[in-house]
Amino acid sequence: MCFENYLNQIQTIPYLIASVLLITSIVFYFSEVLNTDEVLFIKTNIMFWVSVGYLLYLAGNIPIRVVRNYLYELVDLKYILEISSVLSIVMNICFIFGFIWGEKDKQY
């Protein structure tokens, strides 16, 4: 389970670990924003839109990644690839909203 063939298998375990760490850091960011006055100007915050995009993508892509690597005999991969494409589109739409509505002068 800890050793995977780099040529034949998708690297699921490192991806899952990184995804869980990213989701926890996004949740910490959201809790920090909720405790400050930035919550009033959330629509113009680029970091908020990027975080929402990544959170939606990772929350939907973690089960897809597990199914694609371990349960591929049981499900039809056509639907999984369509869901993955929709998640990618939603993430990019969140990025676009952030770049359009975000403040241009703010330094991060």
C-alpha positions in Angstrom: 0.0 0.0 0.0 2.8 2.4 0.7 4.8 1.5 -2.4 3.2 2.2 -5.7 4.5 1.7 -9.2 5.3 5.1 -10.7 4.8 4.0 -14.2 1.5 2.1 -14.0 -0.4 3.7 -11.1 -1.6 7.2 -10.2 0.1 8.4 -7.1 -2.9 8.5 -4.8 -1.4 8.5 -1.3 0.8 11.6 -1.8 -2.1 13.3 -3.5 -4.5 12.5 -0.7 -2.1 13.7 2.0 -1.5 17.0 0.1 -5.2 17.4 -0.5 -6.1 16.9 3.2 -3.4 19.4 4.2 -4.7 22.0 1.7 -8.3 21.5 2.9 -7.3 22.0 6.5 -5.3 25.2 5.7 -8.3 26.5 3.7 -10.6 25.9 6.6 -8.1 27.7 8.9 -8.1 30.6 6.4 -11.9 30.7 6.4 -12.1 30.7 10.2 -9.5 33.5 10.3 -11.5 35.6 7.8 -14.8 35.0 9.8 -13.1 36.3 13.0 -12.0 39.6 11.4 -13.7 42.5 9.6 -12.6 41.2 6.2 -15.8 39.2 6.1 -17.6 42.4 5.1 -15.5 42.7 1.9 -15.3 39.0 1.0 -16.6 39.5 -2.5 -13.5 41.6 -3.5 -11.0 39.3 -1.9 -9.1 37.3 -4.5 -7.8 34.8 -1.8 -11.3 34.0 -0.9 -12.3 33.0 -4.4 -9.1 31.0 -5.0 -9.7 29.2 -1.7 -13.4 28.5 -2.6 -12.3 27.1 -6.0 -9.6 24.8 -4.5 -11.9 23.7 -1.7 -14.7 22.7 -4.1 -12.2 21.0 -6.5 -10.4 19.1 -3.8 -13.5 18.0 -1.9 -14.9 16.5 -5.0 -11.7 15.2 -6.5 -10.5 13.2 -3.4 -13.3 10.5 -3.8 -12.8 10.5 -7.6 -9.1 9.9 -7.2 -9.7 7.0 -4.8 -12.3 5.4 -7.1 -10.1 5.8 -10.2 -7.2 4.1 -8.5 -8.7 1.4 -6.4 -12.2 0.7 -7.5 -11.9 1.1 -11.3 -13.3 -2.3 -12.0 -16.6 -1.5 -10.2 -17.6 1.8 -11.9 -17.9 3.3 -15.3 -15.0 5.7 -15.7 -16.9 7.8 -18.2 -19.0 9.4 -15.5 -16.0 9.9 -13.2 -14.1 11.8 -15.9 -17.2 14.0 -16.6 -17.5 14.8 -12.9 -13.8 15.6 -12.8 -14.2 17.9 -15.8 -17.1 19.7 -14.1 -15.1 20.2 -10.9 -12.2 21.7 -12.9 -14.6 24.1 -14.7 -16.1 25.2 -11.4 -12.7 25.8 -9.9 -11.7 27.9 -12.9 -14.9 29.9 -12.7 -14.2 30.7 -9.1 -10.8 31.9 -10.1 -12.2 34.1 -12.9 -14.7 35.6 -10.4 -11.9 36.4 -8.1 -9.8 38.1 -10.8 -12.7 40.1 -12.1 -14.2 41.2 -8.8 -11.0 41.4 -6.7 -9.3 44.5 -5.7 -6.5 45.4 -8.0 -4.5 47.5 -5.6 -4.3 45.1 -2.6 -0.9 43.7 -1.7 -0.9 40.2 -0.2 
